[in-house]
Structures are given as structure tokens and as C-alpha cells.
Amino acid sequence: MWRLTVAVLICSMLLCTAAAAQTLDRITAGGTVRIGYIAGQKPFAWAESGADPQGYSIDLCNAVVDEIGRNLRGLRRVYVPVSLTEAFDAVAADQIDLLCGAISITLERRQKVDFSEPIFVTGMSAVLRKDSPRDLKELFTGERTISPPRSPELRPFATSKIGVRAASTTEVVLREAILQGQYGAEVVALDSHADGIAALQARAIDAYFADRALLIGAVVDAHDNDLVLSPRLLSHDFYGVAMKRGDADLRLLVDRTLSAYYAMPQFSALASKYFGGEADEIQAQIRAEALPQ
């Protein structure tokens, strides 16, 4: 029996070794890197009509591709748009080499893919209207309009509708929080952050939940002074670059490239380009999470 066990372990090690070299070997042989992205994740990844995608995460992935191409002339980049629901299956099926965007690192997702070291630190937050229900504003903006003592029968969010992007990690956290707190809030799943902001403006929902980094871009694009971005974070999350599971050589190359890039002046310019006045704090957070060389 033990011989069978040892044989299985040896086979597994050999398979892992073969997988580790697979992506970089294929890139070298074919001269192409496939960069996956999820549209509508501004300022991390988005695409204008007929143009290549752009964004903070796309630029970081392009820095990785530059490193891969240092000794590989004529390396081509193919950008592959995918939905959030299909993105990780596409990576696992070897249809994408690097998945770049606002991609939260979770244990569940690591059953299918591997992740780089963190490229961004964020958390769940909310956008409200100035006339959103007062209990929501108190919770998420610190605006206290209900003076104590309060009725013990008061049930916050009993009639509130809270929007969230469907199939996101934020939806899971939000539903669990509502269940644990025994709130009567209704969760409305929406297809995109743009749909969430539009629903909030149309009063179809009272708040919209998402990663705060994404909400910053959504609020800026809305040009609506009635929208209020919460300063509070209800979770602490990391974004990373997703890649095929078990591909140790590619993951090491990605992490080495990112760690080196974070120390360069180009990274300061990148953070300022996409995050403006919050760039210094963002740089400090990411550099604190970077792996040492």
C-alpha cells in the first residue's frame, strides 16, 4: 500500500513540475501572452470601443509581459475580455495566461487558480444618496441623526434595498452580514457597477456596495453631487493577478517583477495617474505587502 502511495506522490510531483513550465514554455514557443480582463472595472481594467484595455491592473500586467519579453523579441499581447463568472474557469482551462483587474484573492478562488502577491489593498464600502435612509447614513458615513435612547424594536435596514454586483465576493460578504445581523434588508444583484450607480440614482436601491476602489471611479464617472462615498471599510481585501494553478515558474516571475516595480518611480506615477490624491496612501499600503527581493 505504501508503495502505491509513494508512486502517486511521485506522479503528482512530476505533473506539478510539468505544469510549472507549461505557461512560459508555451509563451516562448508561440510568442503570445493572453491577458484576460473583466470590462467595467475602472480604474483597474476597462476598454473603450475598438481600443486595447487600459487601467491600473492592465499596466501592471503589461510590466510583467515586458519582463517576459526581455529575451523574446516580437512578443505579442492578446487581450481577452471575460465575465466575472467565467474568468477563473478560463484561467484554469489554459485560455488565459494572466487575469488582470479588480480580482479579489480568496481561498475559494485558489481552488481553481493561483494569485500573485497583492497589487492593491481595498475593502467593501458603499455609495449612498444624500437622502438615503438615515440608518444607512449613520452606519456608513458616521452621520448621526437618530438621538438616543433608541427603541429596542428598531430594526435597521428593514425596508432598505442594497445593491451589489452579482457573483462578486462583496455579494457573499453582504448577504452573510445581513443574515448574521438578522436585518430585513433586500439585496439586489446587478450586472455591473454602472448599473448599480444608475439604480441608486433612480431610487431603485438605497445604497450600492462594492470594493471602495471601484466605487471611487464609479462616483467620478457619474458626475452626481447627490452621491456620497462612505469612508468606512467593512472588510479588508487584496487584489492580485490570477494565473494557472501550480505554475510556480510563472508565479515567481510575476511576483519578482511586481516587487521590483513597486520600488521604482514608475509605480508612483502609475498610482498618481489612476488614484490622484490617494496615491501616496495606496503606494504605502502596497509596498508594505510586497514580497522582499
C-alpha positions as CSV (number, residue, x, y, z in Angstrom):
1,M,0.0,0.0,0.0
2,W,2.8,2.4,0.9
3,R,4.4,1.7,-2.5
4,L,1.2,2.8,-4.2
5,T,1.1,5.9,-2.1
6,V,4.7,6.8,-2.9
7,A,4.0,6.2,-6.6
8,V,1.0,8.5,-6.5
9,L,3.0,11.2,-4.8
10,I,5.9,10.9,-7.3
11,C,3.4,11.1,-10.2
12,S,1.8,14.2,-8.6
13,M,5.2,15.9,-8.3
14,L,6.1,15.1,-11.9
15,L,2.7,16.6,-13.0
16,C,3.3,19.7,-11.0
17,T,6.8,20.1,-12.4
18,A,5.4,19.8,-16.0
19,A,2.6,22.3,-15.2
20,A,5.1,24.8,-13.8
21,A,7.0,25.1,-17.0
22,Q,3.9,24.9,-19.2
23,T,2.9,28.6,-19.5
24,L,6.3,30.1,-20.0
25,D,7.2,27.4,-22.5
26,R,4.1,27.9,-24.4
27,I,4.6,31.7,-24.5
28,T,8.1,31.2,-25.8
29,A,7.0,28.7,-28.4
30,G,4.0,30.7,-29.6
31,G,5.3,34.3,-29.0
32,T,1.9,35.3,-27.5
33,V,0.7,36.3,-24.0
34,R,-3.0,36.2,-23.4
35,I,-4.1,38.9,-20.9
36,G,-7.7,38.4,-19.6
37,Y,-9.7,41.3,-18.1
38,I,-13.2,42.0,-16.9
39,A,-14.7,45.0,-18.5
40,G,-16.2,47.8,-16.4
41,Q,-13.7,47.6,-13.6
42,K,-12.4,51.2,-13.9
43,P,-9.8,52.3,-12.8
44,F,-8.4,48.8,-12.8
45,A,-9.4,47.5,-16.2
46,W,-11.7,48.8,-18.8
47,A,-11.8,49.2,-22.6
48,E,-13.1,51.9,-25.0
49,S,-14.7,50.8,-28.2
50,G,-12.1,49.4,-30.6
51,A,-9.2,50.0,-28.3
52,D,-7.0,47.8,-26.1
53,P,-8.0,47.8,-22.4
54,Q,-6.4,50.2,-20.0
55,G,-6.2,50.6,-16.3
56,Y,-4.0,50.2,-13.2
57,S,-4.0,46.4,-13.3
58,I,-3.6,46.3,-17.0
59,D,-0.5,48.5,-16.7
60,L,1.0,46.2,-14.0
61,C,0.3,43.1,-16.2
62,N,1.9,44.8,-19.1
63,A,5.0,45.4,-17.0
64,V,5.1,41.7,-16.3
65,V,4.8,41.0,-20.1
66,D,7.6,43.4,-20.7
67,E,9.8,41.3,-18.4
68,I,8.8,38.1,-20.1
69,G,9.6,39.7,-23.4
70,R,13.1,40.9,-22.5
71,N,14.7,37.9,-24.1
72,L,11.8,37.2,-26.5
73,R,11.6,39.5,-29.5
74,G,8.3,40.2,-31.1
75,L,6.2,39.0,-28.1
76,R,2.5,39.7,-28.9
77,R,-0.2,40.6,-26.4
78,V,-3.7,39.3,-26.9
79,Y,-6.4,40.9,-24.7
80,V,-9.3,38.5,-23.8
81,P,-12.4,40.1,-22.3
82,V,-14.2,37.7,-19.9
83,S,-17.1,37.9,-17.4
84,L,-16.5,37.5,-13.7
85,T,-18.4,34.3,-13.6
86,E,-16.3,32.6,-16.3
87,A,-12.9,34.3,-15.7
88,F,-11.4,31.7,-13.3
89,D,-12.6,28.7,-15.3
90,A,-10.9,30.3,-18.4
91,V,-7.6,30.6,-16.4
92,A,-7.9,27.0,-15.2
93,A,-8.7,25.8,-18.7
94,D,-5.5,27.5,-20.0
95,Q,-7.4,30.0,-22.1
96,I,-5.8,33.0,-20.3
97,D,-2.2,33.4,-19.0
98,L,-2.8,36.4,-16.8
99,L,-6.1,37.6,-15.4
100,C,-5.8,41.3,-14.6
101,G,-8.3,43.7,-13.0
102,A,-10.0,44.2,-9.6
103,I,-9.6,40.5,-8.8
104,S,-10.0,39.7,-5.1
105,I,-7.8,36.9,-3.6
106,T,-9.9,34.3,-1.9
107,L,-9.4,30.7,-0.7
108,E,-12.4,29.6,-2.8
109,R,-10.9,31.0,-5.9
110,R,-7.5,29.5,-5.1
111,Q,-9.1,26.1,-5.6
112,K,-9.1,26.9,-9.3
113,V,-6.2,29.4,-9.8
114,D,-3.1,30.8,-8.2
115,F,-2.6,34.5,-7.4
116,S,0.3,36.9,-7.4
117,E,1.3,38.9,-4.4
118,P,-1.2,41.7,-3.7
119,I,-1.4,44.5,-6.3
120,F,-4.0,46.5,-4.3
121,V,-5.4,46.8,-0.8
122,T,-9.1,47.6,-0.5
123,G,-12.3,46.6,1.2
124,M,-16.1,46.6,1.0
125,S,-17.8,50.0,1.2
126,A,-20.9,51.8,0.0
127,V,-22.2,54.7,-2.1
128,L,-25.4,56.3,-0.9
129,R,-27.6,59.3,-1.9
130,K,-27.7,62.3,0.3
131,D,-31.3,61.4,1.1
132,S,-30.7,57.7,1.6
133,P,-32.3,56.2,4.8
134,R,-30.8,57.7,7.9
135,D,-29.8,54.4,9.5
136,L,-27.7,53.6,6.4
137,K,-26.0,57.1,6.5
138,E,-25.3,56.7,10.2
139,L,-23.7,53.3,9.6
140,F,-21.6,54.1,6.6
141,T,-20.8,57.8,6.8
142,G,-20.9,58.3,10.6
143,E,-23.7,60.9,10.2
144,R,-25.7,60.5,13.5
145,T,-29.3,61.8,13.1
146,I,-31.0,59.4,15.5
147,S,-30.6,60.6,19.1
148,P,-30.5,58.1,21.9
149,P,-32.3,56.5,23.6
150,R,-33.5,54.3,20.7
151,S,-36.3,51.9,20.6
152,P,-35.2,48.3,21.2
153,E,-37.6,47.3,18.5
154,L,-35.8,49.5,15.9
155,R,-34.8,47.2,13.0
156,P,-32.2,49.0,10.8
157,F,-32.5,48.4,7.1
158,A,-35.9,46.8,7.4
159,T,-37.1,48.4,4.2
160,S,-33.8,49.2,2.6
161,K,-32.7,47.9,-0.7
162,I,-29.0,47.4,-1.1
163,G,-27.4,46.8,-4.5
164,V,-24.3,44.7,-5.2
165,R,-22.7,43.2,-8.2
166,A,-23.8,39.7,-8.9
167,A,-21.3,36.8,-8.4
168,S,-18.8,39.1,-6.6
169,T,-17.1,38.4,-3.3
170,T,-18.8,41.5,-2.0
171,E,-22.2,39.9,-2.5
172,V,-21.2,36.9,-0.4
173,V,-19.9,39.2,2.4
174,L,-23.0,41.4,2.3
175,R,-25.5,38.5,2.4
176,E,-23.7,36.9,5.3
177,A,-23.6,40.2,7.2
178,I,-27.3,40.7,6.8
179,L,-28.1,37.1,7.8
180,Q,-25.9,37.3,10.9
181,G,-27.3,40.7,11.9
182,Q,-30.9,39.5,11.2
183,Y,-31.6,42.5,9.2
184,G,-34.6,42.7,6.9
185,A,-32.7,44.3,4.0
186,E,-33.3,43.2,0.5
187,V,-30.2,42.5,-1.6
188,V,-30.5,43.5,-5.3
189,A,-27.9,41.7,-7.5
190,L,-26.9,43.9,-10.5
191,D,-24.8,43.1,-13.6
192,S,-22.3,45.9,-13.3
193,H,-21.2,48.8,-11.1
194,A,-22.6,51.2,-13.7
195,D,-26.0,49.5,-13.3
196,G,-25.6,49.9,-9.5
197,I,-24.9,53.6,-9.6
198,A,-27.8,54.1,-12.1
199,A,-30.2,52.1,-9.8
200,L,-29.1,54.3,-6.9
201,Q,-29.7,57.5,-8.8
202,A,-33.1,56.2,-10.0
203,R,-34.0,55.4,-6.3
204,A,-34.4,51.7,-7.1
205,I,-31.9,51.0,-4.3
206,D,-30.8,52.9,-1.2
207,A,-27.1,52.0,-1.3
208,Y,-24.7,50.3,-3.5
209,F,-22.0,48.0,-2.1
210,A,-18.7,47.2,-3.8
211,D,-14.9,47.4,-3.4
212,R,-14.2,51.0,-2.4
213,A,-11.5,51.3,-5.0
214,L,-14.1,50.6,-7.8
215,L,-16.7,52.9,-6.2
216,I,-14.2,55.8,-6.5
217,G,-14.2,55.5,-10.3
218,A,-17.9,54.9,-10.5
219,V,-18.8,58.1,-8.5
220,V,-16.3,60.2,-10.5
221,D,-17.9,59.0,-13.8
222,A,-21.4,59.7,-12.5
223,H,-20.8,63.4,-12.1
224,D,-23.6,63.5,-9.4
225,N,-23.2,65.7,-6.4
226,D,-26.0,63.8,-4.6
227,L,-23.9,60.6,-4.3
228,V,-21.9,60.1,-1.1
229,L,-19.0,57.7,-0.9
230,S,-18.6,56.1,2.5
231,P,-15.1,56.5,4.1
232,R,-15.5,53.2,6.1
233,L,-14.3,49.8,5.0
234,L,-16.3,46.7,6.1
235,S,-13.7,44.3,5.0
236,H,-10.0,44.1,4.2
237,D,-9.3,42.6,0.8
238,F,-6.4,42.2,-1.6
239,Y,-6.4,42.2,-5.4
240,G,-4.0,40.0,-7.3
241,V,-3.1,38.8,-10.7
242,A,-4.6,35.3,-11.3
243,M,-2.8,32.6,-13.2
244,K,-2.9,28.9,-13.8
245,R,-2.7,26.8,-10.6
246,G,0.6,25.1,-10.0
247,D,2.6,27.2,-12.4
248,A,5.4,28.0,-10.0
249,D,7.8,29.5,-12.6
250,L,5.3,32.0,-13.9
251,R,4.1,33.0,-10.4
252,L,7.7,33.6,-9.3
253,L,8.4,35.7,-12.4
254,V,5.2,37.7,-11.8
255,D,6.0,38.3,-8.1
256,R,9.6,39.3,-8.8
257,T,8.5,41.8,-11.4
258,L,5.9,43.3,-9.2
259,S,8.1,43.6,-6.1
260,A,10.8,45.3,-8.2
261,Y,8.3,47.6,-9.9
262,Y,6.8,48.8,-6.6
263,A,10.2,50.3,-5.7
264,M,10.5,52.2,-9.0
265,P,9.5,55.8,-9.7
266,Q,7.2,54.5,-12.4
267,F,5.0,53.0,-9.8
268,S,4.5,56.4,-8.1
269,A,3.5,57.8,-11.5
270,L,1.1,54.9,-12.1
271,A,-0.6,55.4,-8.7
272,S,-1.0,59.1,-9.3
273,K,-2.4,58.5,-12.7
274,Y,-5.3,56.4,-11.6
275,F,-5.9,57.4,-7.9
276,G,-4.9,61.0,-7.7
277,G,-4.8,62.4,-4.2
278,E,-5.0,58.9,-2.6
279,A,-1.8,57.7,-4.4
280,D,0.6,58.2,-1.5
281,E,-1.5,56.1,0.9
282,I,-2.1,53.4,-1.8
283,Q,1.6,53.2,-2.5
284,A,2.4,52.8,1.2
285,Q,-0.1,50.0,1.6
286,I,1.0,48.0,-1.4
287,R,4.7,48.4,-0.7
288,A,4.0,47.1,2.9
289,E,2.5,43.9,1.3
290,A,5.2,43.4,-1.3
291,L,7.5,40.3,-1.0
292,P,11.1,41.1,-0.3
293,Q,13.6,40.5,-3.1
